[in-house]
Amino acid sequence: MEITGPLTIGVLDNDTGSREIHLGFKDDFRVLNTQQQSETFRQFIAEIANEISKLDENDTNRQGMLTILQICEQLAPYVEANEIPLEETIVVTIETHNPFGNIQITSMN
């Protein structure tokens, strides 16, 4: 799965059975003003949703893209309000046995 847009995305599987998603904002996104960031981020969300709609229900990439979409939808109001330090890495922990029931943004560091 390759998602292009304003974010860098890394995944780390933990020994505890959870998965961490590390999100960072790309430099070309960070230099935009707040309005441009908001518009770009909303376009990114729309593009992900559009790409997901093209995938078959059984496509292995679909689950990962749905997870990224859900996280981005949760982050969007904070991006729009300029309340996220864009130079920080956002760490999201996902319990792999229940990926949609337990998505938590654990830190911005």
C-alpha positions in Angstrom: 0.0 0.0 0.0 1.3 3.4 -1.0 -0.4 6.5 0.2 0.9 9.8 -1.2 0.1 13.1 0.3 1.1 15.5 3.0 2.1 12.8 5.5 5.0 10.4 6.0 3.7 7.1 7.3 5.7 4.4 9.1 4.4 1.3 10.8 6.0 -0.6 13.7 4.7 -3.9 15.1 5.3 -4.2 18.9 6.0 -7.2 20.9 2.8 -6.5 22.8 0.6 -7.4 19.8 -0.1 -3.8 19.0 1.0 -1.8 16.0 2.2 1.8 16.0 1.7 4.1 13.1 4.1 7.0 13.0 2.8 10.1 11.1 4.8 13.1 10.2 4.0 16.1 8.1 6.1 16.7 5.0 8.2 19.9 4.7 6.2 21.2 1.7 3.0 20.9 3.8 4.5 22.6 6.8 5.4 25.7 4.9 1.8 26.3 3.8 -0.4 28.8 5.7 -3.1 27.4 7.9 -5.8 27.8 5.2 -3.7 26.0 2.6 -2.9 23.2 5.1 -6.6 22.8 5.8 -7.5 22.6 2.2 -4.7 20.3 1.3 -5.5 18.0 4.2 -9.2 17.8 3.3 -8.3 17.0 -0.3 -6.0 14.3 0.9 -8.8 12.8 3.0 -11.1 12.9 -0.1 -8.5 11.3 -2.3 -8.0 8.4 0.2 -11.8 7.9 0.4 -12.0 7.9 -3.4 -9.2 5.4 -3.7 -10.8 3.1 -1.1 -14.1 3.2 -3.0 -12.3 1.8 -6.0 -10.9 -1.2 -4.1 -12.5 -4.6 -3.9 -13.8 -5.5 -0.4 -11.1 -8.3 -0.2 -8.2 -6.1 -1.3 -5.4 -6.4 1.3 -4.7 -2.6 1.0 -8.2 -1.6 1.9 -7.9 -2.2 5.6 -4.7 -0.2 5.9 -6.2 2.7 3.9 -9.3 2.7 6.0 -7.2 3.0 9.1 -5.3 5.9 7.7 -8.5 7.5 6.6 -10.0 7.2 10.1 -6.9 8.7 11.7 -6.8 11.6 9.2 -10.5 12.3 9.8 -9.7 12.5 13.5 -6.7 14.8 13.0 -8.5 17.2 10.5 -10.1 19.5 13.0 -6.7 19.9 14.7 -5.0 20.7 11.5 -7.7 23.2 10.6 -7.4 24.9 14.0 -3.6 24.9 13.7 -3.4 22.9 17.0 -0.9 20.2 15.9 2.9 20.9 16.1 3.7 19.9 12.5 7.3 19.3 13.2 6.4 16.5 15.7 5.8 12.8 15.0 2.3 11.6 15.8 2.2 8.1 17.2 -1.0 6.2 16.9 -1.3 2.8 18.6 -3.6 0.2 17.2 -4.5 -3.1 18.9 -4.2 -5.5 16.0 -6.9 -7.8 17.3 -9.4 -5.0 17.1 -8.1 -2.4 14.7 -11.2 -0.1 14.5 -12.3 -0.4 18.1 -9.0 0.8 19.6 -7.2 3.5 17.6 -5.5 5.9 20.0 -3.3 8.8 19.3 -0.7 8.2 22.0 1.7 11.0 21.5 3.0 13.9 19.5 6.7 14.0 20.0 
